[in-house]
Amino acid sequence: MDNTLILASIVALVAVAVGAGLGYIVNQRTTAEQLRLARERADQSRSHADAEEKALLLAAKEEAIRIRSTAEDEARGMRAEMQALERRLHQKEENLDRKIEELERRQDRVQRRDEESETRLREAQELKREQVVTLERVAALTREAARQTLLQQVEDETRHDLARRIRHIETEARATAEQNARKILSVAIQRYSAETVGEISTTVIAIPNEEMKGRIIGREGRNIRALEAATGVDLIIDDTPDAVTLSCFDPVRREIARLALTRLVQDGRIHPARIEEIVAKAKQEIEQEIKEEGEAAAFEAGVLGLHQEIVKVVGRLKFRTSYGQNQLRHAVECAHVGAMLAAEVGADVTIVRRAAFLHDIGKVLTHEVEGPHHVAGADFIRRFGESKAVCQAVAGHHDHDPEQQAVEDVLVQAADAASGARPGARHESLENYVKRLEALEEVANSFDGVERSFAIQAGREVRILVKPDEVDDLQAMRLARDIVKKIEETLQYPGQVKVTVVRETRAVDFAR
């Protein structure tokens, strides 16, 4: 019994020892496996970290290269701008040096002339004293008696010269008055919206068929009367196939009538109530279009901050032309040209730009506003907050008073003339064009010694061939001046006319 117990105890102890050993071995293996897995995860993390580090380094290097490239490009651009600025500055310095040298030369010439004038003045005074002594000795008169005699002679001569001058001024005043009267009359006709030639006062609208003419006329003419009363436009319905003509001196009303009639023809429902409705809508659309056109033109011209009433009136220039030139485009062009001129001469660019853009605004004001268009336009924009300088420039683009004009006024005049007289700006009918060329040639041919004359460059130049045996070089110069003067006095023309007198002498011989 005791042996069995001992044996069981031993077996139990051995089993415990074996279990503990097996547990220890299993625990060791589990720990080793976990350690191996931890090391693998650590290696993977280290690999990912190395890869991310390399990617970050590569991205940082690429960003650094891009930033450096951008900085180098900007540096090159700045160097180029600085070099261009240095060249311009150097050129301006050279121009300034040349102007200073020229000014010094002019000062030297003026100083020499002053010295010569003083010398001649002293000589004249000496000669005068000698003449006084000689006259007193020869005439046996005292100085006072000689002075009285001389004053009497001078007074008689002055009276004669004064009478002749007064007669000349009267003759010139009559000619100037006639010229001014023609100018005032032409301006009044231009301001007053009376009838004009057919090519600019009519609009032709196409209709789908001849039956539509009867529908436009209506029963006993009620439709056409309603349309004419609502729009203020005359409808001309004649034998012209598939067409109706609108005639009106007011281009805005003519455009409203064109839009309304086009929609009525498209709609097909033509009766007085419908006509009034369509005309009212057309007026609203045209007013909105006028406002949008005025705003767009002001933005294009760089003229900002205009009052809405001024913008509306400016937009009406779209429907007005002068010799075929659209007045709204003319205003925009004048603004750009005037701004460039002002920048060149150092004047106020803002004033010139605004005044040039608004200089013809008076042309679209009604004829009920008194005064020529430049005065009416200046008064109109003054009421809506434009500055005194801008108003003065608008009013001064036709008033030539050197004592009152500022440099901005002259620049607005120059921009207006340049825009209207440039080649291609305006057109005229073929008949008027040919008449103007013939008139230029007739003026040139009316002088003695002229062999032939040719009007070229669309009437902007006249070339004159003279007879070399009758006209010498000096006479050719005088002939050019006389022809220019006669053209200015007798003809009307846009811009300027260049007169070129050609005198040619040929020597011909033959070798036999």
Stockholm file with secondary structure:
# STOCKHOLM 1.0

chainA/1-512         MDNTLILASIVALVAVAVGAGLGYIVNQRTTAEQLRLARERADQSRSHADAEEKALLLAAKEEAIRIRSTAEDEARGMRAEMQALERRLHQKEENLDRKIEELERRQDRVQRRDEESETRLREAQELKREQVVTLERVAALTREAARQTLLQQVEDETRHDLARRIRHIETEARATAEQNARKILSVAIQRYSAETVGEISTTVIAIPNEEMKGRIIGREGRNIRALEAATGVDLIIDDTPDAVTLSCFDPVRREIARLALTRLVQDGRIHPARIEEIVAKAKQEIEQEIKEEGEAAAFEAGVLGLHQEIVKVVGRLKFRTSYGQNQLRHAVECAHVGAMLAAEVGADVTIVRRAAFLHDIGKVLTHEVEGPHHVAGADFIRRFGESKAVCQAVAGHHDHDPEQQAVEDVLVQAADAASGARPGARHESLENYVKRLEALEEVANSFDGVERSFAIQAGREVRILVKPDEVDDLQAMRLARDIVKKIEETLQYPGQVKVTVVRETRAVDFAR
#=GR chainA/1-512 SS CHHHHHHHHHHHHHHHHHHHHHHHHHHHHHHHHHHHHHHHHHHHHHHHHHHHHHHHHHHHHHHHHHHHHHHHHHHHHHHHHHHHHHHHHHHHHHHHHHHHHHHHHHHHHHHHHHHHHHHHHHHHHHHHHHHHHHHHHHHCCCHHHHHHHHHHHHHHHHHHHHHHHHHHHHHHHHHHHHHHHHHHHHHHHHHSCCCCCHHHHEEEEECSCTHHHHHHHCGGGHHHHHHHHHHCCEEECCSCTTEEEEECSCHHHHHHHHHHHHHHHHHCCCSHHHHHHHHHHHHHHHHHHHHHHHHHHHHHHTCCSCCHHHHHHHHGGGGCEETTEEHHHHHHHHHHHHHHHHHHHTCCHHHHHHHHHHTTGGGGSCTTSCSCHHHHHHHHHHHTTCCHHHHHHHHTTSCCCTTTCCHHHHHHHHHHHHHHHSTTSCCCCHHHHHHHHHHHHHHHHTSTTEEEEEEEGGGTEEEEEECTTTCCHHHHHHHHHHHHHHHHHHCCCSSCCEEEEECCCCCCCCCC
#=GC SS_cons         CHHHHHHHHHHHHHHHHHHHHHHHHHHHHHHHHHHHHHHHHHHHHHHHHHHHHHHHHHHHHHHHHHHHHHHHHHHHHHHHHHHHHHHHHHHHHHHHHHHHHHHHHHHHHHHHHHHHHHHHHHHHHHHHHHHHHHHHHHHCCCHHHHHHHHHHHHHHHHHHHHHHHHHHHHHHHHHHHHHHHHHHHHHHHHHSCCCCCHHHHEEEEECSCTHHHHHHHCGGGHHHHHHHHHHCCEEECCSCTTEEEEECSCHHHHHHHHHHHHHHHHHCCCSHHHHHHHHHHHHHHHHHHHHHHHHHHHHHHTCCSCCHHHHHHHHGGGGCEETTEEHHHHHHHHHHHHHHHHHHHTCCHHHHHHHHHHTTGGGGSCTTSCSCHHHHHHHHHHHTTCCHHHHHHHHTTSCCCTTTCCHHHHHHHHHHHHHHHSTTSCCCCHHHHHHHHHHHHHHHHTSTTEEEEEEEGGGTEEEEEECTTTCCHHHHHHHHHHHHHHHHHHCCCSSCCEEEEECCCCCCCCCC
//
